[in-house]
Every structure is written in C-alpha cells, then in structure tokens.
Amino acid sequence: MPKVTVTEVVPVPLDAIYRVLSDMKQFPRFMKSVDEIQILERGDSWTVSQWITRLQGAKFRWIERDTFFPEQGRITFVQTEGDLKTFQGEWRLTEGPEGTEVTLDTEFEFGIPMLASLLNPVAKIAIRENAREMVRAIGSTAKNVNQEGKA
C-alpha cells in the first residue's frame, strides 16, 4: 500500500496548531483542495467526518473516523467508506527549538490492482503535494490564530 509522509516545521506553538488541526470543519475556509467537511458524529475523543476534496481535478468523497490524542499531539484517521479502497493516516505534532514539527502520514489504496502500477506513482506525487499544501495552510492559519490570541 503506498504511503506518503510530509513534514514541515512551523514557527508556532504546538497547542495553537493542534487547535486548528482538530477543528477540521474549518479546513475548507483556508485549504483550496478541500471543498467540504461535515461532522456527522462526535464523541469525547473522536469524530466521524464526511469529506469532499479535489486532487488533480478529480473529486474524492469519503467518510472517516478521526481519533484525537491531544496529550500526544496526534490525530489518527481511517476511512470507513468512500471512493478509495483504503485511506488512513495520522497527524503528529512535535515541539522543537524552531517551532512545531507537523507530520502528516497517509496510506492509500485505489482497489484496482491492474491499474495500481500506473495510478500509485502519480497519486503519490499528487497526494504529497496536497499534503504539503494542507500542512502549510494549517501552519499559516495557526500562526494567525496564535498572533490574534496574543494581541
């Protein structure tokens, strides 16, 4: 199963980034590839969310279960239904001397074995670029939120 990992250091405290990251329904406001996110269910440390995104011009829809681990700076997600056979991953935040290291790990599978050798390399590039965009957008938004909080 293909895996994509993107890591960026953002000069913002971990808690500010985690606040933005855990408020997923706001992603469409600052991420151009995310069209819509709806929270379908919510528990103490989890949500079930419905996503509509664009990747290389194609729309993808899925429902995922998100599990929050604020004390560890982590959020995991697993697709429960949707366009891909498998889509899962994890956000990890680590405080460092330059700011917060934001890592997004994503694993995916199209479920079309005969096309996997053609689709997977292209999808990895597109997903890596999309993940990079997401990490940077979250960092930028968290930076703005953090500055507003200090004002």
Helices and strands as residue ranges (DSSP letters): E 3-10, H 14-21, G 24-26, H 27-30, E 34-42, E 46-55, E 58-69, G 70-72, E 74-82, E 86-96, E 99-109, G 113-115, H 116-150
